[in-house]
Amino acid sequence: MDPAEFGISTLPLQHKPYPLIDRSTLANANKGKVALVTGAQRGIGAAISESLAASGANVALLDLTEESLASTIKACEAHGVKVKGYGCDVTDEGRVRDVLVAVERDLGPVDILVNNAGVMMHRPLLMSTIDGFWRQVEINLKGPIILIHQLLPKFRDQGHGCVINIASRSGTVDVPMALGYNTSKAALIRATHTLQREMEVDGLDPAIHMYALHPGGVLTDMGARQRRRTSWRRSAGFVWTDLCIPGHGTREGHAGSVH
C-alpha cells in the first residue's frame, strides 16, 4: 500500500503540542468536573485520562478489570485529583448502568464522557468470521452508544455535558484487512454528527456538545503489535497478511484496546 493514498495523517508530523492544548494552558480548565474514560488501561485512553487529571478533573477510569487500571490510577492521582477505577465491559448495558451509579456515588455526576474503548481484528473478510467482524461493531460502536444513551438524560437534566468519541482516520478511508474496524469507526463518526444535530433540534446545543476525533497512526500497544506482527505480500492483485487466521486477533479487551 502507498501511505500517500491515506493523506497527510500517515506522513511525518510535528508532534509537539501547540500552545492552545499545552498542559500549562489547560491547568485547572476542568477543575471540579468529573470525566469518565473508557479503555483507560493504556495507550490513548491512559494518556487522555492523565491529561484530564492534569486539567483538574476528577476521573472515572473504565476497563475490563479494575486491577488493570492500577498504573493509570497512579498517574492520575499524581495530579491531586480524585480517581476511581471500575471493571466494565462496555457492551454490557446492565453493567454500564451499575458502574454509572457507582461513579456518581464516588465522584459525582459525570460532566465529560470519553468513549475510547475499541478493538481491531486485522485480516481480510475472506479469512474472518462473522462473529469476529460483529464483535468489533459491538465494542467500537454499541459500547459508546450505550454510554451516551445512559448519560444523555443526566446531561439534559444538569444542563451541560460533553461527549468525545475516539473514532479513527480508518473511519474515513479504505484500509484493507480492517473491515470491521473501519465500518464501526465510520458508523461512530456518523452517529456523533447525527446526535449533535439531535441536540440542536431539542434545543440542547451548545450545552451538550459532541466530538468525534480521528487519530491517525499511533504507536500504542495495538498499533505496535500490528506493525510488528504483520508482513504484507501481494497476490493476484490483492494485499494479504500472513496472520489472517479466523478466530485470532488483537483483542485487547472491550475497554482496554486503543486506536
C-alpha positions as CSV (number, residue, x, y, z in Angstrom):
1,M,0.0,0.0,0.0
2,D,1.1,3.5,-0.7
3,P,1.0,5.6,2.5
4,A,0.3,8.7,0.4
5,E,-3.1,7.2,-0.5
6,F,-4.3,7.9,3.0
7,G,-3.5,11.5,3.3
8,I,-1.3,13.6,5.5
9,S,-2.0,11.7,8.7
10,T,0.4,9.0,7.6
11,L,3.2,11.4,6.9
12,P,5.8,12.7,9.5
13,L,4.3,15.5,11.5
14,Q,5.3,17.9,14.2
15,H,4.1,16.1,17.4
16,K,4.9,18.8,20.0
17,P,1.6,20.1,21.5
18,Y,0.8,23.6,20.3
19,P,0.2,26.3,22.9
20,L,-3.6,26.0,22.9
21,I,-3.6,22.4,24.2
22,D,-0.4,22.6,26.3
23,R,-0.9,21.3,29.8
24,S,0.1,24.7,31.3
25,T,-2.6,26.3,29.2
26,L,-5.2,23.8,30.3
27,A,-4.3,23.8,34.0
28,N,-7.5,23.9,36.1
29,A,-9.6,24.2,33.0
30,N,-11.7,21.2,34.2
31,K,-11.4,21.8,37.9
32,G,-14.3,20.3,39.8
33,K,-15.6,18.4,36.8
34,V,-16.0,14.6,36.6
35,A,-14.6,12.9,33.5
36,L,-15.3,9.2,32.6
37,V,-12.8,7.5,30.2
38,T,-13.3,4.0,28.8
39,G,-10.3,1.9,27.6
40,A,-8.2,3.7,30.2
41,Q,-5.7,0.9,30.9
42,R,-3.1,2.0,28.4
43,G,-2.3,3.9,25.2
44,I,-4.5,6.7,24.1
45,G,-7.0,6.1,26.9
46,A,-4.4,6.3,29.6
47,A,-2.9,9.5,28.1
48,I,-6.3,11.1,27.9
49,S,-7.1,10.1,31.5
50,E,-3.9,11.7,32.8
51,S,-4.3,14.8,30.7
52,L,-7.8,15.3,32.1
53,A,-6.5,14.8,35.6
54,A,-3.8,17.4,34.9
55,S,-6.5,19.8,33.9
56,G,-8.2,19.4,37.3
57,A,-10.9,16.9,36.5
58,N,-11.7,14.0,38.9
59,V,-11.5,10.9,36.7
60,A,-13.5,7.7,36.5
61,L,-11.5,5.0,34.6
62,L,-13.1,2.0,33.0
63,D,-11.5,-1.1,31.6
64,L,-12.3,-4.8,31.6
65,T,-10.9,-5.3,35.1
66,E,-10.3,-2.8,37.9
67,E,-6.9,-4.3,38.6
68,S,-5.6,-3.5,35.1
69,L,-6.1,0.2,35.8
70,A,-3.5,0.5,38.6
71,S,-0.9,2.3,36.6
72,T,-3.3,4.8,35.1
73,I,-4.8,5.4,38.5
74,K,-1.4,6.2,40.0
75,A,-0.5,8.6,37.1
76,C,-3.8,10.5,37.5
77,E,-3.6,10.7,41.3
78,A,-0.2,12.4,41.0
79,H,-2.1,15.5,39.8
80,G,-4.0,15.7,43.1
81,V,-7.5,14.8,41.9
82,K,-9.9,12.1,42.9
83,V,-9.6,8.9,40.8
84,K,-11.6,5.7,40.8
85,G,-11.3,2.6,38.6
86,Y,-14.1,0.3,37.6
87,G,-14.1,-3.1,35.8
88,C,-16.6,-2.8,33.0
89,D,-17.4,-4.5,29.7
90,V,-18.8,-1.5,27.7
91,T,-21.1,-3.8,25.7
92,D,-22.9,-5.0,28.8
93,E,-25.8,-2.5,29.3
94,G,-26.6,-3.7,32.8
95,R,-23.0,-3.4,34.0
96,V,-22.6,0.0,32.4
97,R,-25.7,1.2,34.3
98,D,-24.3,-0.2,37.6
99,V,-21.0,1.5,37.0
100,L,-22.5,4.9,36.3
101,V,-24.4,4.7,39.6
102,A,-21.2,3.9,41.3
103,V,-19.3,6.8,39.6
104,E,-21.9,9.3,40.7
105,R,-21.8,7.9,44.2
106,D,-18.0,8.0,44.4
107,L,-17.1,11.2,42.4
108,G,-20.4,13.0,41.5
109,P,-22.3,13.5,38.2
110,V,-20.4,12.9,35.0
111,D,-19.6,16.1,33.0
112,I,-17.3,14.6,30.3
113,L,-17.6,11.2,28.6
114,V,-14.6,9.9,26.6
115,N,-15.5,6.8,24.6
116,N,-12.1,5.4,23.8
117,A,-12.6,1.7,24.2
118,G,-12.0,-0.2,21.0
119,V,-10.7,-3.3,19.3
120,M,-9.2,-4.2,15.9
121,M,-9.0,-7.6,14.3
122,H,-6.6,-7.5,11.3
123,R,-7.4,-9.8,8.4
124,P,-9.4,-9.8,5.2
125,L,-13.1,-10.6,5.3
126,L,-12.5,-13.8,3.3
127,M,-10.5,-15.2,6.2
128,S,-12.6,-13.7,9.0
129,T,-15.6,-14.9,11.0
130,I,-18.9,-13.0,11.1
131,D,-18.7,-13.2,14.9
132,G,-15.2,-11.6,14.8
133,F,-16.5,-8.9,12.5
134,W,-19.5,-8.2,14.6
135,R,-17.6,-8.1,17.8
136,Q,-15.7,-5.1,16.6
137,V,-19.0,-3.4,15.9
138,E,-20.3,-4.3,19.4
139,I,-17.2,-2.8,21.1
140,N,-16.4,0.1,18.9
141,L,-20.0,1.3,18.2
142,K,-22.5,-0.3,20.5
143,G,-20.4,0.4,23.6
144,P,-20.2,4.2,23.0
145,I,-23.9,4.3,22.2
146,I,-24.8,2.5,25.4
147,L,-22.9,5.1,27.5
148,I,-24.2,8.0,25.6
149,H,-27.8,6.7,25.8
150,Q,-27.5,6.4,29.6
151,L,-25.7,9.7,30.2
152,L,-27.8,11.9,27.9
153,P,-30.8,12.3,30.2
154,K,-28.4,13.3,33.0
155,F,-26.6,15.8,30.8
156,R,-30.0,17.2,29.9
157,D,-31.2,17.5,33.5
158,Q,-27.9,19.1,34.7
159,G,-27.9,21.5,31.7
160,H,-24.5,20.5,30.3
161,G,-22.3,17.7,29.1
162,C,-19.5,16.8,26.7
163,V,-19.1,13.6,24.7
164,I,-15.8,12.8,23.0
165,N,-15.8,9.7,20.8
166,I,-12.4,8.5,19.8
167,A,-13.1,7.4,16.2
168,S,-10.2,6.9,13.7
169,R,-8.7,8.0,10.5
170,S,-9.7,4.5,9.4
171,G,-13.3,5.6,9.5
172,T,-12.8,8.0,6.6
173,V,-10.5,5.9,4.3
174,D,-10.5,2.4,2.8
175,V,-7.9,0.4,4.8
176,P,-7.7,-3.2,3.7
177,M,-7.7,-6.0,6.3
178,A,-9.7,-3.9,8.7
179,L,-13.3,-4.0,7.5
180,G,-14.8,-4.5,11.0
181,Y,-12.7,-1.7,12.4
182,N,-13.3,0.7,9.5
183,T,-17.0,0.1,9.4
184,S,-17.5,0.5,13.2
185,K,-15.4,3.7,13.3
186,A,-17.2,5.2,10.2
187,A,-20.5,4.5,12.0
188,L,-19.3,6.1,15.2
189,I,-18.3,9.2,13.2
190,R,-21.8,9.4,11.6
191,A,-23.5,8.8,14.9
192,T,-21.6,11.6,16.6
193,H,-22.7,14.1,13.9
194,T,-26.3,12.9,13.9
195,L,-26.5,13.1,17.7
196,Q,-25.2,16.7,17.7
197,R,-28.0,17.6,15.2
198,E,-30.5,16.0,17.6
199,M,-29.1,18.2,20.3
200,E,-29.8,21.2,18.1
201,V,-33.3,20.1,17.3
202,D,-34.1,19.6,21.0
203,G,-32.6,22.9,22.0
204,L,-29.8,21.3,23.9
205,D,-26.9,22.6,21.8
206,P,-24.4,24.0,22.7
207,A,-25.0,23.0,26.4
208,I,-24.5,19.4,25.3
209,H,-21.7,19.1,22.7
210,M,-20.2,16.1,21.0
211,Y,-17.0,15.4,19.1
212,A,-15.6,12.6,17.0
213,L,-11.8,12.6,17.0
214,H,-9.9,10.9,14.2
215,P,-6.5,9.8,15.3
216,G,-4.1,8.7,12.6
217,G,-1.5,6.0,13.2
218,V,-0.4,6.0,16.8
219,L,2.3,3.7,18.1
220,T,0.3,2.3,21.0
221,D,0.2,-1.3,22.1
222,M,-2.4,-2.1,19.4
223,G,-0.5,-0.2,16.7
224,A,2.8,-1.6,17.6
225,R,1.5,-5.2,17.6
226,Q,0.0,-4.7,14.1
227,R,3.2,-3.2,12.8
228,R,5.4,-5.9,14.4
229,R,3.3,-9.0,13.6
230,T,2.0,-8.1,10.1
231,S,4.0,-8.8,6.9
232,W,2.5,-7.7,3.7
233,R,2.5,-9.5,0.4
234,R,0.7,-9.0,-2.9
235,S,-1.1,-11.9,-4.6
236,A,-3.4,-11.8,-7.6
237,G,-3.8,-8.0,-7.2
238,F,-4.7,-8.2,-3.5
239,V,-2.8,-7.3,-0.4
240,W,-2.8,-10.1,2.2
241,T,-1.3,-10.6,5.6
242,D,0.4,-13.7,6.9
243,L,-1.6,-13.6,10.1
244,C,-5.1,-14.0,8.6
245,I,-6.3,-16.8,10.9
246,P,-10.0,-16.8,11.7
247,G,-10.7,-16.7,15.5
248,H,-7.4,-15.0,16.4
249,G,-6.9,-11.3,16.6
250,T,-5.6,-8.3,18.5
251,R,-8.4,-8.3,21.1
252,E,-7.0,-6.2,23.9
253,G,-10.3,-6.2,25.8
254,H,-13.5,-4.3,25.3
255,A,-12.4,-1.4,27.4
256,G,-8.7,-1.8,27.0
257,S,-7.8,-1.5,23.3
258,V,-6.7,1.7,21.8
259,H,-6.6,3.2,18.3
